[in-house]
Amino acid sequence: MNATNGQAAVAWHFDLDPNTVTQATTQSYQVTLADTHADGISTATSQTVSVTIGAPANDSFIFHPGFGADVVVNAHSTDTIELDGFAAVLTSNTLASLLQDAQNGQPQTMFHAVNGGHDTLIVLDSHDSITLTNVRLADLHASNFIVH
């Protein structure tokens, strides 16, 4: 684990069946991090982390509050992401505005280019986020999202 700017980063490695993925597949893990303070007191926090591997075709992903941190591997800029019940994005217009701001380099809280710009991080609240691997922020469009 690496710590940078108060954030801990963990590198995950998944060994998948050598057969071709034919449909979207999700695996979830309960991750607990413990921190031992200088005074000897330890604190721990847990969060569910899910990894979704997209199939070869366009996929739809549905997210509700409380899902944790998801990573969508083999994501496509043509996939559809449905966001249900998040206070940060109550309407499609709000989402479109935040996405446009991010693509124009203006500060906002939801969309972030990560991994040297190769991936997109979508932060929905303090516990829920989605990382789209190999999808650049500039390749997303508001039509990729459904907001309920």
N, C-alpha and C positions, 0 to 999 in steps of 0.2 A: 504494500500500500504506500502511496506517495501523498504527502500533504503539501499543498500549495495555496497560499493566501487563505488559510483557514479552512480549506476544502480538502477532503480526503478523496483520493482517486484509486480505484481498484481495477486492475486489468483482468478481464474475464476471458477464459478460453473454453469454447464448447467443441466437443467432438461429436459430430453428427453422423448418423447412418450414411454410408456412402451412396445410398439410393437417392435419386432426385426427389426433392420436396415437391409434392403434387398439390398440397393445400396448405393454407396458413396454419402454422403450429405454434403454440405458446407453452413455455415452461416458466413456472413461477418458483421463487425461492424466498424464504424468510431470512433476511440478513440481520444479524445483530452486531453492532460495533460497541466495544467497551473502551472506555478511556480512564486510565488510572492517573489521578491528579498527584501533584507533588506532595500533598498532605496525606497520601495513602488512600484516599477515598476514591472509589470507582463508580462511574456512572455508565449506563448502557442504554442504547436506543435501538429499536428494531424497525425495519421497514420491509415491505414486500417488494421484490424486484422481479419483473417479468421480462422475458425475452421472447419476441414473436418473430418467427421466420416466415416471410412472405412467400407465397407460391409464385410460379412464373407469370401468371396473369395478373390483372389489376385486382387488388384486394380491398375489402372494406374492414375497418377497425373501429370498434365502438368502445368508448371510454366513459366511465362514471366516476365521480369523486370517490377517493379512497383506494384507487387501484395501485398506487405507489409509483415507482419509476419503471417505465417500460422502455425497451429497446426494440425497434422494429428493424430486423436484419433483412436484406434484400428488398428494402422498400423501393417503391417506384414513385416518381413524381405524378403519376396518374392514379395512385391509390386514393381511396376516400377515407377520411378520418371523421368519425361522428363524436362530438363532444356533448355529453348530456349532463346538465345541471351544474356547470362550473360558474362560480360567481365572477371570475375574471373575464368571462366571455359569454354574456347573456344573449347576444344577437350576432347574426352573420355580419352585420355592418360593423360592429365593434371589432370582430376578428379581422375583417378585410382591412380596416384602418390600421390595426396593430401590425399586420403582415406588411402592408405598404410602407409603414414607418420603418420597420426593420430592414426591408429591402432597400430603402433610401438611406440607410445608415443612421437613422434617428433613434435615440434611446427610447426603449419601451421595455416592458417586463416579460413579454410572452415568448417571442421568437428570438433565437440566438444561433448564429453560425458557430460551430465547434469543429474540433479536429482539423484545424487549418482550412475551414470552410467547406470540407467534404460532407459534413453531416449537419443536420438541423436539430436543435434542442427546442422543445416546446414546453414551457413552464406554465402549468395551469393553476397551481397554488403551492403552498409551502411543502406539500407532501407528494404531489402528483406531477410527473413530467414524462414526456415522450421524446426519445431520441430516434430520429429517422436516419439510418446509416446510408451513406452514398446518395443522399438527397440534399442538394445545395439549396440554401434559403431562396436564392433567386429563381429556382425552378418551381417553387410552390405557387399556387394560385388560390384565391379564396374559394374557388369552386371545388378544391380538394377537401373542403370541410363542410360538415353539416352540423349546425348548432341547434340544440334543443334546450 
